[in-house]
Amino acid sequence: MAFWKFTALRLGFVALIFVLGLFLQLGIIYSAIVSVIMAWCITYLFFRKMRDEAALALQNRLTGKAKPIRTSTEISDAMAEDEAVDRHGQLHVDADRKPRQAKD
């Protein structure tokens, strides 16, 4: 969540400075370049705690320390598979092989 908050903050600064640049008649390209650089500078200098929290959240997600995100469909599929294994014992599925064609 910290990553998305920091991203929204930075994009908000980009939009605000971009509109200000257009208001000052700097041109679209120059306003875009200035807004990106200024937004980076502002968030780098004044929002260190938020930036560090976002970096930590991203690091935890990418290093595998965070618990995996599972959808309700994945959870119900896993529960159904566990129930089938409990009911019928160990099931063997070989999905790597092509199905055999029936011989006539």
LINNOR-V255344 format. One record per helix or strand of 3 or more residues. SS is the DSSP state (~ for helix, > for strand). FROM is the first residue (numbers start at 1). TO is the last residue. Records with the same first field share a line. If there is no record, write none. Layout:
# LINNOR-V255344
SS=FROM-TO + FROM-TO
This chain:
# LINNOR-V255344
~=2-23 + 28-46 + 48-63 + 72-88
